[in-house]
Amino acid sequence: MHVVCIDHLEIAIDEFVDEYEEAPDIVDLEKTRFSAWEPPDCCERCSAPGRFLVV
């Protein structure tokens, strides 16, 4: 699972495919809320806001 900004989305997708050998689901965190999980404020690769969840 990766939380990334738009600039790092492609890298996160590539890492997911390399690890699991299948395409990930991509969730836009600006449009989706979870009742039991609060996403990190920042991208895991930089200080930009985390926008996408790659699972």
mmCIF file as Biopython writes it, N, C-alpha, C and O atoms, coordinates in Angstrom:
data_model
#
loop_
_atom_site.group_PDB
_atom_site.id
_atom_site.type_symbol
_atom_site.label_atom_id
_atom_site.label_alt_id
_atom_site.label_comp_id
_atom_site.label_asym_id
_atom_site.label_entity_id
_atom_site.label_seq_id
_atom_site.pdbx_PDB_ins_code
_atom_site.Cartn_x
_atom_site.Cartn_y
_atom_site.Cartn_z
_atom_site.occupancy
_atom_site.B_iso_or_equiv
_atom_site.auth_seq_id
_atom_site.auth_asym_id
_atom_site.pdbx_PDB_model_num
ATOM 1   N N  . MET A ? 1  ? 0.854   -1.165 0.000   1.0 0.0 1  A 1 
ATOM 2   C CA . MET A ? 1  ? 0.000   0.000  0.000   1.0 0.0 1  A 1 
ATOM 3   C C  . MET A ? 1  ? 0.902   1.231  0.000   1.0 0.0 1  A 1 
ATOM 4   O O  . MET A ? 1  ? 1.842   1.324  0.789   1.0 0.0 1  A 1 
ATOM 5   N N  . HIS A ? 2  ? 0.608   2.166  -0.886  1.0 0.0 2  A 1 
ATOM 6   C CA . HIS A ? 2  ? 1.387   3.396  -1.019  1.0 0.0 2  A 1 
ATOM 7   C C  . HIS A ? 2  ? 0.434   4.589  -1.039  1.0 0.0 2  A 1 
ATOM 8   O O  . HIS A ? 2  ? -0.617  4.541  -1.679  1.0 0.0 2  A 1 
ATOM 9   N N  . VAL A ? 3  ? 0.805   5.653  -0.340  1.0 0.0 3  A 1 
ATOM 10  C CA . VAL A ? 3  ? 0.099   6.922  -0.433  1.0 0.0 3  A 1 
ATOM 11  C C  . VAL A ? 3  ? 1.080   7.902  -1.063  1.0 0.0 3  A 1 
ATOM 12  O O  . VAL A ? 3  ? 2.137   8.192  -0.503  1.0 0.0 3  A 1 
ATOM 13  N N  . VAL A ? 4  ? 0.710   8.407  -2.238  1.0 0.0 4  A 1 
ATOM 14  C CA . VAL A ? 4  ? 1.640   9.237  -3.002  1.0 0.0 4  A 1 
ATOM 15  C C  . VAL A ? 4  ? 0.943   10.445 -3.623  1.0 0.0 4  A 1 
ATOM 16  O O  . VAL A ? 4  ? -0.281  10.497 -3.734  1.0 0.0 4  A 1 
ATOM 17  N N  . CYS A ? 5  ? 1.760   11.405 -4.020  1.0 0.0 5  A 1 
ATOM 18  C CA . CYS A ? 5  ? 1.264   12.567 -4.766  1.0 0.0 5  A 1 
ATOM 19  C C  . CYS A ? 5  ? 1.192   12.196 -6.248  1.0 0.0 5  A 1 
ATOM 20  O O  . CYS A ? 5  ? 1.597   11.101 -6.639  1.0 0.0 5  A 1 
ATOM 21  N N  . ILE A ? 6  ? 0.687   13.087 -7.048  1.0 0.0 6  A 1 
ATOM 22  C CA . ILE A ? 6  ? 0.558   12.835 -8.486  1.0 0.0 6  A 1 
ATOM 23  C C  . ILE A ? 6  ? 1.922   12.617 -9.136  1.0 0.0 6  A 1 
ATOM 24  O O  . ILE A ? 6  ? 2.039   11.828 -10.074 1.0 0.0 6  A 1 
ATOM 25  N N  . ASP A ? 7  ? 2.951   13.304 -8.651  1.0 0.0 7  A 1 
ATOM 26  C CA . ASP A ? 7  ? 4.290   13.185 -9.244  1.0 0.0 7  A 1 
ATOM 27  C C  . ASP A ? 7  ? 4.899   11.806 -9.018  1.0 0.0 7  A 1 
ATOM 28  O O  . ASP A ? 7  ? 5.720   11.366 -9.824  1.0 0.0 7  A 1 
ATOM 29  N N  . HIS A ? 8  ? 4.529   11.123 -7.962  1.0 0.0 8  A 1 
ATOM 30  C CA . HIS A ? 8  ? 5.109   9.821  -7.640  1.0 0.0 8  A 1 
ATOM 31  C C  . HIS A ? 8  ? 4.158   8.650  -7.893  1.0 0.0 8  A 1 
ATOM 32  O O  . HIS A ? 8  ? 4.460   7.513  -7.530  1.0 0.0 8  A 1 
ATOM 33  N N  . LEU A ? 9  ? 3.028   8.923  -8.505  1.0 0.0 9  A 1 
ATOM 34  C CA . LEU A ? 9  ? 2.040   7.875  -8.760  1.0 0.0 9  A 1 
ATOM 35  C C  . LEU A ? 9  ? 2.595   6.776  -9.665  1.0 0.0 9  A 1 
ATOM 36  O O  . LEU A ? 9  ? 2.429   5.594  -9.362  1.0 0.0 9  A 1 
ATOM 37  N N  . GLU A ? 10 ? 3.237   7.133  -10.746 1.0 0.0 10 A 1 
ATOM 38  C CA . GLU A ? 10 ? 3.760   6.140  -11.682 1.0 0.0 10 A 1 
ATOM 39  C C  . GLU A ? 10 ? 4.803   5.233  -11.017 1.0 0.0 10 A 1 
ATOM 40  O O  . GLU A ? 10 ? 4.832   4.029  -11.270 1.0 0.0 10 A 1 
ATOM 41  N N  . ILE A ? 11 ? 5.647   5.806  -10.177 1.0 0.0 11 A 1 
ATOM 42  C CA . ILE A ? 11 ? 6.655   5.015  -9.463  1.0 0.0 11 A 1 
ATOM 43  C C  . ILE A ? 11 ? 5.979   4.013  -8.534  1.0 0.0 11 A 1 
ATOM 44  O O  . ILE A ? 11 ? 6.380   2.851  -8.471  1.0 0.0 11 A 1 
ATOM 45  N N  . ALA A ? 12 ? 4.953   4.464  -7.811  1.0 0.0 12 A 1 
ATOM 46  C CA . ALA A ? 12 ? 4.243   3.573  -6.893  1.0 0.0 12 A 1 
ATOM 47  C C  . ALA A ? 12 ? 3.547   2.442  -7.652  1.0 0.0 12 A 1 
ATOM 48  O O  . ALA A ? 12 ? 3.529   1.305  -7.182  1.0 0.0 12 A 1 
ATOM 49  N N  . ILE A ? 13 ? 2.982   2.741  -8.806  1.0 0.0 13 A 1 
ATOM 50  C CA . ILE A ? 13 ? 2.341   1.704  -9.621  1.0 0.0 13 A 1 
ATOM 51  C C  . ILE A ? 13 ? 3.388   0.680  -10.076 1.0 0.0 13 A 1 
ATOM 52  O O  . ILE A ? 13 ? 3.160   -0.526 -9.985  1.0 0.0 13 A 1 
ATOM 53  N N  . ASP A ? 14 ? 4.521   1.160  -10.560 1.0 0.0 14 A 1 
ATOM 54  C CA . ASP A ? 14 ? 5.590   0.257  -11.014 1.0 0.0 14 A 1 
ATOM 55  C C  . ASP A ? 14 ? 6.074   -0.638 -9.876  1.0 0.0 14 A 1 
ATOM 56  O O  . ASP A ? 14 ? 6.277   -1.835 -10.081 1.0 0.0 14 A 1 
ATOM 57  N N  . GLU A ? 15 ? 6.263   -0.076 -8.678  1.0 0.0 15 A 1 
ATOM 58  C CA . GLU A ? 15 ? 6.711   -0.868 -7.535  1.0 0.0 15 A 1 
ATOM 59  C C  . GLU A ? 15 ? 5.676   -1.926 -7.160  1.0 0.0 15 A 1 
ATOM 60  O O  . GLU A ? 15 ? 6.031   -3.059 -6.837  1.0 0.0 15 A 1 
ATOM 61  N N  . PHE A ? 16 ? 4.409   -1.559 -7.203  1.0 0.0 16 A 1 
ATOM 62  C CA . PHE A ? 16 ? 3.348   -2.503 -6.881  1.0 0.0 16 A 1 
ATOM 63  C C  . PHE A ? 16 ? 3.338   -3.656 -7.885  1.0 0.0 16 A 1 
ATOM 64  O O  . PHE A ? 16 ? 3.253   -4.819 -7.490  1.0 0.0 16 A 1 
ATOM 65  N N  . VAL A ? 17 ? 3.421   -3.347 -9.161  1.0 0.0 17 A 1 
ATOM 66  C CA . VAL A ? 17 ? 3.418   -4.375 -10.201 1.0 0.0 17 A 1 
ATOM 67  C C  . VAL A ? 17 ? 4.645   -5.276 -10.060 1.0 0.0 17 A 1 
ATOM 68  O O  . VAL A ? 17 ? 4.536   -6.494 -10.208 1.0 0.0 17 A 1 
ATOM 69  N N  . ASP A ? 18 ? 5.800   -4.695 -9.776  1.0 0.0 18 A 1 
ATOM 70  C CA . ASP A ? 18 ? 7.013   -5.494 -9.589  1.0 0.0 18 A 1 
ATOM 71  C C  . ASP A ? 18 ? 6.864   -6.468 -8.419  1.0 0.0 18 A 1 
ATOM 72  O O  . ASP A ? 18 ? 7.304   -7.615 -8.499  1.0 0.0 18 A 1 
ATOM 73  N N  . GLU A ? 19 ? 6.247   -6.008 -7.341  1.0 0.0 19 A 1 
ATOM 74  C CA . GLU A ? 19 ? 6.121   -6.830 -6.144  1.0 0.0 19 A 1 
ATOM 75  C C  . GLU A ? 19 ? 5.009   -7.879 -6.249  1.0 0.0 19 A 1 
ATOM 76  O O  . GLU A ? 19 ? 5.210   -9.029 -5.859  1.0 0.0 19 A 1 
ATOM 77  N N  . TYR A ? 20 ? 3.852   -7.498 -6.768  1.0 0.0 20 A 1 
ATOM 78  C CA . TYR A ? 20 ? 2.681   -8.390 -6.759  1.0 0.0 20 A 1 
ATOM 79  C C  . TYR A ? 20 ? 2.342   -8.985 -8.126  1.0 0.0 20 A 1 
ATOM 80  O O  . TYR A ? 20 ? 1.494   -9.873 -8.219  1.0 0.0 20 A 1 
ATOM 81  N N  . GLU A ? 21 ? 2.993   -8.507 -9.182  1.0 0.0 21 A 1 
ATOM 82  C CA . GLU A ? 21 ? 2.780   -8.990 -10.542 1.0 0.0 21 A 1 
ATOM 83  C C  . GLU A ? 21 ? 1.326   -8.882 -11.006 1.0 0.0 21 A 1 
ATOM 84  O O  . GLU A ? 21 ? 0.835   -9.728 -11.752 1.0 0.0 21 A 1 
ATOM 85  N N  . GLU A ? 22 ? 0.661   -7.845 -10.559 1.0 0.0 22 A 1 
ATOM 86  C CA . GLU A ? 22 ? -0.687  -7.521 -11.035 1.0 0.0 22 A 1 
ATOM 87  C C  . GLU A ? 22 ? -0.904  -6.027 -10.878 1.0 0.0 22 A 1 
ATOM 88  O O  . GLU A ? 22 ? -0.185  -5.354 -10.141 1.0 0.0 22 A 1 
ATOM 89  N N  . ALA A ? 23 ? -1.900  -5.522 -11.578 1.0 0.0 23 A 1 
ATOM 90  C CA . ALA A ? 23 ? -2.195  -4.091 -11.544 1.0 0.0 23 A 1 
ATOM 91  C C  . ALA A ? 23 ? -2.855  -3.722 -10.215 1.0 0.0 23 A 1 
ATOM 92  O O  . ALA A ? 23 ? -3.693  -4.468 -9.710  1.0 0.0 23 A 1 
ATOM 93  N N  . PRO A ? 24 ? -2.480  -2.574 -9.650  1.0 0.0 24 A 1 
ATOM 94  C CA . PRO A ? 24 ? -3.081  -2.154 -8.387  1.0 0.0 24 A 1 
ATOM 95  C C  . PRO A ? 24 ? -4.408  -1.440 -8.593  1.0 0.0 24 A 1 
ATOM 96  O O  . PRO A ? 24 ? -4.746  -1.033 -9.705  1.0 0.0 24 A 1 
ATOM 97  N N  . ASP A ? 25 ? -5.147  -1.298 -7.509  1.0 0.0 25 A 1 
ATOM 98  C CA . ASP A ? 25 ? -6.284  -0.388 -7.481  1.0 0.0 25 A 1 
ATOM 99  C C  . ASP A ? 25 ? -5.742  0.968  -7.074  1.0 0.0 25 A 1 
ATOM 100 O O  . ASP A ? 25 ? -4.861  1.055  -6.219  1.0 0.0 25 A 1 
ATOM 101 N N  . ILE A ? 26 ? -6.255  2.015  -7.671  1.0 0.0 26 A 1 
ATOM 102 C CA . ILE A ? 26 ? -5.810  3.370  -7.362  1.0 0.0 26 A 1 
ATOM 103 C C  . ILE A ? 26 ? -7.017  4.159  -6.882  1.0 0.0 26 A 1 
ATOM 104 O O  . ILE A ? 26 ? -8.023  4.271  -7.583  1.0 0.0 26 A 1 
ATOM 105 N N  . VAL A ? 27 ? -6.904  4.702  -5.682  1.0 0.0 27 A 1 
ATOM 106 C CA . VAL A ? 27 ? -8.006  5.437  -5.064  1.0 0.0 27 A 1 
ATOM 107 C C  . VAL A ? 27 ? -7.600  6.903  -4.942  1.0 0.0 27 A 1 
ATOM 108 O O  . VAL A ? 27 ? -6.541  7.217  -4.399  1.0 0.0 27 A 1 
ATOM 109 N N  . ASP A ? 28 ? -8.442  7.792  -5.447  1.0 0.0 28 A 1 
ATOM 110 C CA . ASP A ? 28 ? -8.207  9.237  -5.314  1.0 0.0 28 A 1 
ATOM 111 C C  . ASP A ? 28 ? -8.688  9.653  -3.927  1.0 0.0 28 A 1 
ATOM 112 O O  . ASP A ? 28 ? -9.887  9.626  -3.650  1.0 0.0 28 A 1 
ATOM 113 N N  . LEU A ? 29 ? -7.766  10.031 -3.068  1.0 0.0 29 A 1 
ATOM 114 C CA . LEU A ? 29 ? -8.103  10.361 -1.684  1.0 0.0 29 A 1 
ATOM 115 C C  . LEU A ? 29 ? -8.852  11.680 -1.548  1.0 0.0 29 A 1 
ATOM 116 O O  . LEU A ? 29 ? -9.369  11.985 -0.473  1.0 0.0 29 A 1 
ATOM 117 N N  . GLU A ? 30 ? -8.919  12.465 -2.614  1.0 0.0 30 A 1 
ATOM 118 C CA . GLU A ? 30 ? -9.733  13.680 -2.578  1.0 0.0 30 A 1 
ATOM 119 C C  . GLU A ? 30 ? -11.211 13.358 -2.771  1.0 0.0 30 A 1 
ATOM 120 O O  . GLU A ? 30 ? -12.073 14.169 -2.432  1.0 0.0 30 A 1 
ATOM 121 N N  . LYS A ? 31 ? -11.506 12.180 -3.315  1.0 0.0 31 A 1 
ATOM 122 C CA . LYS A ? 31 ? -12.888 11.797 -3.598  1.0 0.0 31 A 1 
ATOM 123 C C  . LYS A ? 31 ? -13.403 10.681 -2.702  1.0 0.0 31 A 1 
ATOM 124 O O  . LYS A ? 31 ? -14.598 10.388 -2.709  1.0 0.0 31 A 1 
ATOM 125 N N  . THR A ? 32 ? -12.516 10.052 -1.929  1.0 0.0 32 A 1 
ATOM 126 C CA . THR A ? 32 ? -12.895 8.892  -1.123  1.0 0.0 32 A 1 
ATOM 127 C C  . THR A ? 32 ? -12.473 9.095  0.324   1.0 0.0 32 A 1 
ATOM 128 O O  . THR A ? 32 ? -11.373 9.575  0.596   1.0 0.0 32 A 1 
ATOM 129 N N  . ARG A ? 33 ? -13.347 8.731  1.243   1.0 0.0 33 A 1 
ATOM 130 C CA . ARG A ? 33 ? -13.050 8.790  2.679   1.0 0.0 33 A 1 
ATOM 131 C C  . ARG A ? 33 ? -13.248 7.401  3.262   1.0 0.0 33 A 1 
ATOM 132 O O  . ARG A ? 33 ? -14.112 6.653  2.806   1.0 0.0 33 A 1 
ATOM 133 N N  . PHE A ? 34 ? -12.458 7.051  4.261   1.0 0.0 34 A 1 
ATOM 134 C CA . PHE A ? 34 ? -12.559 5.774  4.941   1.0 0.0 34 A 1 
ATOM 135 C C  . PHE A ? 34 ? -12.969 6.017  6.379   1.0 0.0 34 A 1 
ATOM 136 O O  . PHE A ? 34 ? -12.466 6.939  7.021   1.0 0.0 34 A 1 
ATOM 137 N N  . SER A ? 35 ? -13.880 5.199  6.893   1.0 0.0 35 A 1 
ATOM 138 C CA . SER A ? 35 ? -14.365 5.392  8.259   1.0 0.0 35 A 1 
ATOM 139 C C  . SER A ? 35 ? -13.375 4.893  9.305   1.0 0.0 35 A 1 
ATOM 140 O O  . SER A ? 35 ? -13.344 5.421  10.417  1.0 0.0 35 A 1 
ATOM 141 N N  . ALA A ? 36 ? -12.571 3.897  8.979   1.0 0.0 36 A 1 
ATOM 142 C CA . ALA A ? 36 ? -11.679 3.299  9.976   1.0 0.0 36 A 1 
ATOM 143 C C  . ALA A ? 36 ? -10.198 3.549  9.696   1.0 0.0 36 A 1 
ATOM 144 O O  . ALA A ? 36 ? -9.344  2.938  10.338  1.0 0.0 36 A 1 
ATOM 145 N N  . TRP A ? 37 ? -9.876  4.435  8.748   1.0 0.0 37 A 1 
ATOM 146 C CA . TRP A ? 37 ? -8.476  4.690  8.407   1.0 0.0 37 A 1 
ATOM 147 C C  . TRP A ? 37 ? -8.314  6.132  7.979   1.0 0.0 37 A 1 
ATOM 148 O O  . TRP A ? 37 ? -9.081  6.639  7.160   1.0 0.0 37 A 1 
ATOM 149 N N  . GLU A ? 38 ? -7.326  6.783  8.529   1.0 0.0 38 A 1 
ATOM 150 C CA . GLU A ? 38 ? -7.000  8.162  8.156   1.0 0.0 38 A 1 
ATOM 151 C C  . GLU A ? 38 ? -5.692  8.137  7.364   1.0 0.0 38 A 1 
ATOM 152 O O  . GLU A ? 38 ? -4.664  7.735  7.910   1.0 0.0 38 A 1 
ATOM 153 N N  . PRO A ? 39 ? -5.698  8.553  6.097   1.0 0.0 39 A 1 
ATOM 154 C CA . PRO A ? 39 ? -4.468  8.505  5.301   1.0 0.0 39 A 1 
ATOM 155 C C  . PRO A ? 39 ? -3.423  9.494  5.814   1.0 0.0 39 A 1 
ATOM 156 O O  . PRO A ? 39 ? -3.768  10.500 6.434   1.0 0.0 39 A 1 
ATOM 157 N N  . PRO A ? 40 ? -2.153  9.209  5.556   1.0 0.0 40 A 1 
ATOM 158 C CA . PRO A ? 40 ? -1.097  10.149 5.925   1.0 0.0 40 A 1 
ATOM 159 C C  . PRO A ? 40 ? -1.297  11.490 5.220   1.0 0.0 40 A 1 
ATOM 160 O O  . PRO A ? 40 ? -1.887  11.552 4.142   1.0 0.0 40 A 1 
ATOM 161 N N  . ASP A ? 41 ? -0.810  12.540 5.829   1.0 0.0 41 A 1 
ATOM 162 C CA . ASP A ? 41 ? -0.940  13.874 5.231   1.0 0.0 41 A 1 
ATOM 163 C C  . ASP A ? 41 ? -0.047  14.066 4.016   1.0 0.0 41 A 1 
ATOM 164 O O  . ASP A ? 41 ? -0.389  14.813 3.100   1.0 0.0 41 A 1 
ATOM 165 N N  . CYS A ? 42 ? 1.102   13.388 4.007   1.0 0.0 42 A 1 
ATOM 166 C CA . CYS A ? 42 ? 2.102   13.620 2.962   1.0 0.0 42 A 1 
ATOM 167 C C  . CYS A ? 42 ? 2.371   12.375 2.131   1.0 0.0 42 A 1 
ATOM 168 O O  . CYS A ? 42 ? 2.163   11.244 2.571   1.0 0.0 42 A 1 
ATOM 169 N N  . CYS A ? 43 ? 2.831   12.620 0.938   1.0 0.0 43 A 1 
ATOM 170 C CA . CYS A ? 43 ? 3.322   11.573 0.052   1.0 0.0 43 A 1 
ATOM 171 C C  . CYS A ? 43 ? 4.453   10.836 0.761   1.0 0.0 43 A 1 
ATOM 172 O O  . CYS A ? 43 ? 5.221   11.445 1.505   1.0 0.0 43 A 1 
ATOM 173 N N  . GLU A ? 44 ? 4.558   9.533  0.535   1.0 0.0 44 A 1 
ATOM 174 C CA . GLU A ? 44 ? 5.623   8.763  1.176   1.0 0.0 44 A 1 
ATOM 175 C C  . GLU A ? 44 ? 6.997   9.054  0.589   1.0 0.0 44 A 1 
ATOM 176 O O  . GLU A ? 44 ? 8.006   8.632  1.155   1.0 0.0 44 A 1 
ATOM 177 N N  . ARG A ? 45 ? 7.058   9.771  -0.542  1.0 0.0 45 A 1 
ATOM 178 C CA . ARG A ? 45 ? 8.333   10.058 -1.197  1.0 0.0 45 A 1 
ATOM 179 C C  . ARG A ? 45 ? 8.764   11.523 -1.101  1.0 0.0 45 A 1 
ATOM 180 O O  . ARG A ? 45 ? 9.921   11.848 -1.368  1.0 0.0 45 A 1 
ATOM 181 N N  . CYS A ? 46 ? 7.837   12.408 -0.721  1.0 0.0 46 A 1 
ATOM 182 C CA . CYS A ? 46 ? 8.177   13.828 -0.624  1.0 0.0 46 A 1 
ATOM 183 C C  . CYS A ? 46 ? 7.223   14.498 0.362   1.0 0.0 46 A 1 
ATOM 184 O O  . CYS A ? 46 ? 6.432   13.820 1.017   1.0 0.0 46 A 1 
ATOM 185 N N  . SER A ? 47 ? 7.291   15.791 0.468   1.0 0.0 47 A 1 
ATOM 186 C CA . SER A ? 47 ? 6.446   16.505 1.436   1.0 0.0 47 A 1 
ATOM 187 C C  . SER A ? 47 ? 5.139   17.018 0.830   1.0 0.0 47 A 1 
ATOM 188 O O  . SER A ? 47 ? 4.386   17.720 1.505   1.0 0.0 47 A 1 
ATOM 189 N N  . ALA A ? 48 ? 4.861   16.683 -0.417  1.0 0.0 48 A 1 
ATOM 190 C CA . ALA A ? 48 ? 3.606   17.089 -1.059  1.0 0.0 48 A 1 
ATOM 191 C C  . ALA A ? 48 ? 2.434   16.323 -0.426  1.0 0.0 48 A 1 
ATOM 192 O O  . ALA A ? 48 ? 2.632   15.239 0.124   1.0 0.0 48 A 1 
ATOM 193 N N  . PRO A ? 49 ? 1.243   16.865 -0.499  1.0 0.0 49 A 1 
ATOM 194 C CA . PRO A ? 49 ? 0.074   16.148 0.034   1.0 0.0 49 A 1 
ATOM 195 C C  . PRO A ? 49 ? -0.112  14.801 -0.666  1.0 0.0 49 A 1 
ATOM 196 O O  . PRO A ? 49 ? 0.031   14.700 -1.884  1.0 0.0 49 A 1 
ATOM 197 N N  . GLY A ? 50 ? -0.435  13.768 0.119   1.0 0.0 50 A 1 
ATOM 198 C CA . GLY A ? 50 ? -0.710  12.456 -0.447  1.0 0.0 50 A 1 
ATOM 199 C C  . GLY A ? 50 ? -2.087  12.461 -1.090  1.0 0.0 50 A 1 
ATOM 200 O O  . GLY A ? 50 ? -3.082  12.728 -0.416  1.0 0.0 50 A 1 
ATOM 201 N N  . ARG A ? 51 ? -2.157  12.176 -2.359  1.0 0.0 51 A 1 
ATOM 202 C CA . ARG A ? 51 ? -3.424  12.264 -3.089  1.0 0.0 51 A 1 
ATOM 203 C C  . ARG A ? 51 ? -3.976  10.911 -3.492  1.0 0.0 51 A 1 
ATOM 204 O O  . ARG A ? 51 ? -5.193  10.736 -3.554  1.0 0.0 51 A 1 
ATOM 205 N N  . PHE A ? 52 ? -3.094  9.941  -3.770  1.0 0.0 52 A 1 
ATOM 206 C CA . PHE A ? 52 ? -3.543  8.655  -4.275  1.0 0.0 52 A 1 
ATOM 207 C C  . PHE A ? 52 ? -3.111  7.513  -3.360  1.0 0.0 52 A 1 
ATOM 208 O O  . PHE A ? 52 ? -2.001  7.500  -2.828  1.0 0.0 52 A 1 
ATOM 209 N N  . LEU A ? 53 ? -4.012  6.568  -3.195  1.0 0.0 53 A 1 
ATOM 210 C CA . LEU A ? 53 ? -3.728  5.338  -2.471  1.0 0.0 53 A 1 
ATOM 211 C C  . LEU A ? 53 ? -3.581  4.240  -3.522  1.0 0.0 53 A 1 
ATOM 212 O O  . LEU A ? 53 ? -4.490  4.011  -4.320  1.0 0.0 53 A 1 
ATOM 213 N N  . VAL A ? 54 ? -2.446  3.571  -3.519  1.0 0.0 54 A 1 
ATOM 214 C CA . VAL A ? 54 ? -2.166  2.500  -4.470  1.0 0.0 54 A 1 
ATOM 215 C C  . VAL A ? 54 ? -2.189  1.194  -3.686  1.0 0.0 54 A 1 
ATOM 216 O O  . VAL A ? 54 ? -1.323  0.954  -2.844  1.0 0.0 54 A 1 
ATOM 217 N N  . VAL A ? 55 ? -3.183  0.349  -3.965  1.0 0.0 55 A 1 
ATOM 218 C CA . VAL A ? 55 ? -3.334  -0.930 -3.236  1.0 0.0 55 A 1 
ATOM 219 C C  . VAL A ? 55 ? -3.625  -2.064 -4.191  1.0 0.0 55 A 1 
ATOM 220 O O  . VAL A ? 55 ? -3.782  -3.207 -3.762  1.0 0.0 55 A 1 
#
